[in-house]
């Protein structure tokens, strides 16, 4: 990434938007038109179970920049304040919306057609992580960070977070 001012935050063009994506079978399709706020890996045991892996990955996308363009995802997983959306056919866990946090959607970045650039910037719930699991995240938290920590994390991610390569 190059900018005329190395301390300036990257522009939206640095993100190579819009992004397209979808579930494994292709019945549910997504379009992203807003720069992500934060890239995360969650090591909690709930995410381990839902992802069938050591952690789940998320990109916090501002809600106005997130759209389902085809298909009808369904709520699955644990039903509560967090609504986890899945493809009704292939059962891919696609995104999560949390009640009271309507300003963003947590997208599973591997749902993007081009996602090899993704790198978690923050990892949470490391107190529950599997002993061998590691990520390149620059910021680690034993649990969920305090809400007051998020503005600084979002600002740092805007300056330092991984970007898609120019097509």
The 8 nearest C-alpha neighbors of each residue, nearest first, counted from 0:
[[1, 2, 13, 9, 162, 164, 5, 165],
 [2, 0, 3, 5, 4, 9, 13, 7],
 [1, 3, 4, 5, 0, 9, 7, 6],
 [2, 4, 5, 1, 7, 6, 9, 0],
 [3, 5, 2, 7, 6, 1, 8, 9],
 [4, 6, 7, 2, 3, 1, 8, 9],
 [7, 5, 4, 8, 158, 2, 3, 9],
 [8, 6, 4, 5, 9, 158, 2, 3],
 [7, 9, 158, 157, 10, 6, 5, 154],
 [10, 8, 158, 13, 7, 157, 11, 2],
 [9, 11, 12, 13, 8, 14, 7, 157],
 [10, 12, 13, 14, 34, 9, 16, 15],
 [11, 13, 10, 14, 15, 16, 9, 34],
 [14, 12, 11, 10, 15, 9, 162, 0],
 [13, 15, 12, 16, 11, 162, 163, 34],
 [16, 14, 12, 13, 17, 163, 165, 18],
 [17, 15, 18, 14, 32, 12, 31, 33],
 [16, 18, 32, 31, 15, 19, 30, 33],
 [19, 17, 31, 16, 30, 32, 20, 111],
 [20, 18, 30, 29, 111, 112, 31, 17],
 [21, 19, 111, 112, 29, 110, 28, 30],
 [22, 20, 28, 110, 27, 29, 25, 111],
 [21, 23, 25, 24, 27, 91, 110, 86],
 [22, 24, 25, 91, 89, 21, 110, 26],
 [23, 25, 22, 26, 89, 88, 27, 21],
 [26, 24, 22, 27, 23, 21, 28, 20],
 [25, 27, 70, 24, 28, 22, 69, 86],
 [28, 26, 70, 69, 21, 25, 22, 86],
 [27, 29, 21, 69, 68, 20, 67, 25],
 [30, 28, 67, 20, 68, 21, 66, 19],
 [29, 31, 19, 66, 18, 65, 20, 67],
 [30, 32, 65, 18, 64, 17, 33, 19],
 [31, 33, 64, 17, 16, 30, 65, 18],
 [34, 32, 64, 31, 35, 61, 60, 16],
 [33, 35, 11, 14, 36, 60, 32, 61],
 [36, 34, 60, 59, 37, 58, 33, 61],
 [35, 37, 59, 153, 60, 34, 61, 157],
 [36, 38, 59, 35, 153, 58, 156, 39],
 [39, 37, 58, 119, 120, 57, 121, 59],
 [40, 38, 119, 121, 57, 122, 56, 120],
 [39, 41, 56, 122, 55, 119, 54, 57],
 [42, 40, 123, 55, 54, 122, 43, 124],
 [41, 43, 54, 128, 124, 125, 123, 127],
 [44, 42, 124, 45, 46, 127, 41, 47],
 [43, 45, 47, 46, 48, 127, 42, 128],
 [46, 44, 48, 43, 47, 49, 42, 50],
 [47, 45, 49, 48, 43, 44, 55, 50],
 [46, 48, 44, 54, 52, 53, 45, 50],
 [47, 49, 51, 45, 46, 50, 44, 52],
 [50, 48, 46, 47, 51, 45, 76, 52],
 [49, 51, 52, 47, 48, 46, 55, 54],
 [52, 50, 48, 47, 49, 53, 46, 54],
 [51, 53, 50, 47, 54, 48, 55, 49],
 [52, 54, 47, 132, 129, 42, 128, 51],
 [55, 53, 42, 47, 41, 52, 46, 40],
 [54, 56, 41, 46, 40, 50, 47, 57],
 [55, 57, 40, 39, 107, 41, 108, 54],
 [58, 56, 107, 39, 106, 105, 38, 108],
 [57, 59, 38, 106, 105, 37, 60, 108],
 [58, 60, 105, 37, 36, 35, 104, 103],
 [59, 61, 35, 104, 103, 58, 36, 62],
 [62, 60, 103, 64, 63, 102, 104, 33],
 [61, 63, 103, 65, 64, 102, 104, 60],
 [64, 62, 65, 61, 33, 66, 102, 103],
 [63, 65, 33, 32, 62, 31, 61, 66],
 [66, 64, 31, 62, 63, 30, 32, 60],
 [67, 65, 30, 29, 68, 31, 64, 63],
 [66, 68, 29, 28, 69, 30, 65, 27],
 [67, 69, 29, 28, 66, 30, 70, 27],
 [70, 68, 28, 27, 67, 26, 71, 29],
 [71, 69, 27, 26, 72, 28, 68, 67],
 [70, 72, 27, 73, 69, 86, 87, 67],
 [73, 71, 86, 85, 84, 87, 70, 27],
 [74, 72, 84, 85, 87, 75, 86, 71],
 [75, 73, 84, 83, 82, 85, 72, 76],
 [76, 74, 83, 84, 85, 73, 77, 78],
 [77, 75, 83, 78, 49, 74, 82, 84],
 [76, 78, 79, 75, 83, 82, 81, 45],
 [77, 79, 76, 82, 75, 81, 80, 74],
 [78, 80, 81, 77, 82, 98, 97, 76],
 [81, 79, 98, 97, 82, 78, 99, 96],
 [82, 80, 97, 79, 96, 83, 98, 95],
 [81, 83, 96, 95, 97, 74, 84, 80],
 [82, 84, 95, 74, 75, 94, 76, 81],
 [85, 83, 74, 73, 94, 72, 93, 95],
 [86, 84, 92, 91, 72, 73, 90, 93],
 [85, 87, 90, 72, 91, 88, 89, 27],
 [88, 86, 90, 73, 72, 85, 89, 71],
 [87, 89, 86, 90, 26, 24, 91, 85],
 [90, 88, 91, 86, 24, 87, 23, 22],
 [91, 89, 86, 85, 87, 88, 92, 22],
 [92, 90, 85, 86, 89, 22, 93, 23],
 [93, 91, 85, 84, 94, 90, 86, 83],
 [94, 92, 85, 107, 84, 91, 106, 110],
 [95, 93, 106, 84, 105, 107, 83, 92],
 [96, 94, 83, 105, 82, 84, 104, 97],
 [95, 97, 82, 104, 81, 105, 83, 98],
 [96, 98, 81, 100, 80, 82, 99, 95],
 [99, 97, 80, 100, 81, 101, 96, 82],
 [98, 100, 101, 97, 80, 102, 96, 81],
 [101, 99, 98, 97, 102, 103, 96, 104],
 [100, 102, 103, 99, 98, 97, 62, 96],
 [101, 103, 62, 100, 61, 104, 63, 60],
 [104, 102, 61, 62, 60, 101, 59, 100],
 [103, 105, 60, 96, 59, 62, 106, 95],
 [106, 104, 59, 95, 58, 94, 57, 60],
 [105, 107, 94, 58, 57, 108, 104, 93],
 [106, 108, 57, 93, 94, 109, 56, 110],
 [109, 107, 110, 111, 106, 57, 58, 114],
 [108, 110, 111, 107, 114, 112, 113, 56],
 [109, 111, 21, 108, 20, 107, 22, 93],
 [112, 110, 20, 109, 113, 114, 108, 19],
 [111, 113, 20, 19, 114, 110, 21, 109],
 [114, 112, 111, 115, 116, 20, 18, 19],
 [113, 115, 116, 111, 117, 109, 112, 108],
 [114, 116, 117, 113, 163, 109, 118, 112],
 [117, 115, 163, 114, 162, 118, 161, 164],
 [118, 116, 115, 114, 161, 119, 108, 162],
 [117, 119, 161, 120, 116, 38, 135, 136],
 [120, 118, 39, 38, 136, 121, 40, 135],
 [119, 121, 136, 38, 137, 39, 118, 138],
 [122, 120, 138, 39, 136, 119, 139, 137],
 [121, 123, 40, 139, 39, 41, 136, 140],
 [124, 122, 41, 140, 125, 142, 143, 139],
 [123, 125, 142, 141, 42, 43, 126, 127],
 [124, 126, 141, 128, 127, 123, 42, 140],
 [125, 127, 141, 124, 128, 142, 140, 43],
 [128, 126, 125, 43, 124, 42, 44, 129],
 [129, 127, 125, 42, 126, 130, 43, 132],
 [128, 130, 132, 131, 53, 127, 42, 125],
 [131, 129, 132, 128, 133, 127, 125, 53],
 [130, 132, 129, 133, 128, 53, 134, 125],
 [133, 131, 129, 130, 53, 128, 134, 54],
 [132, 134, 131, 135, 130, 136, 128, 129],
 [133, 135, 136, 132, 119, 122, 40, 118],
 [134, 136, 137, 119, 133, 118, 120, 121],
 [137, 135, 120, 121, 119, 134, 138, 122],
 [136, 138, 120, 121, 135, 139, 119, 122],
 [139, 137, 121, 136, 122, 120, 140, 152],
 [140, 138, 122, 121, 123, 137, 141, 136],
 [139, 141, 123, 142, 125, 124, 144, 122],
 [140, 142, 125, 126, 124, 123, 139, 143],
 [143, 141, 124, 140, 123, 144, 125, 126],
 [142, 144, 123, 124, 140, 145, 141, 146],
 [145, 143, 140, 148, 142, 146, 123, 149],
 [144, 146, 147, 148, 143, 149, 142, 140],
 [147, 145, 148, 149, 144, 150, 143, 151],
 [146, 148, 145, 149, 150, 144, 151, 152],
 [149, 147, 146, 145, 150, 151, 144, 152],
 [148, 150, 152, 151, 146, 147, 153, 145],
 [151, 149, 153, 152, 148, 154, 147, 146],
 [152, 150, 154, 153, 149, 148, 155, 147],
 [153, 151, 149, 155, 154, 150, 156, 148],
 [154, 152, 156, 150, 151, 155, 36, 37],
 [153, 155, 151, 157, 152, 156, 150, 158],
 [156, 154, 152, 158, 157, 153, 159, 151],
 [155, 157, 160, 159, 153, 158, 154, 152],
 [156, 158, 154, 155, 159, 8, 160, 153],
 [157, 159, 8, 155, 156, 9, 160, 154],
 [160, 158, 156, 155, 157, 161, 8, 120],
 [161, 159, 156, 157, 158, 120, 162, 155],
 [160, 162, 118, 117, 116, 159, 163, 120],
 [163, 161, 14, 116, 164, 160, 13, 117],
 [164, 162, 116, 14, 165, 15, 161, 117],
 [165, 163, 166, 162, 116, 15, 14, 13],
 [164, 166, 163, 15, 13, 14, 162, 0],
 [165, 164, 15, 163, 113, 14, 16, 13]]
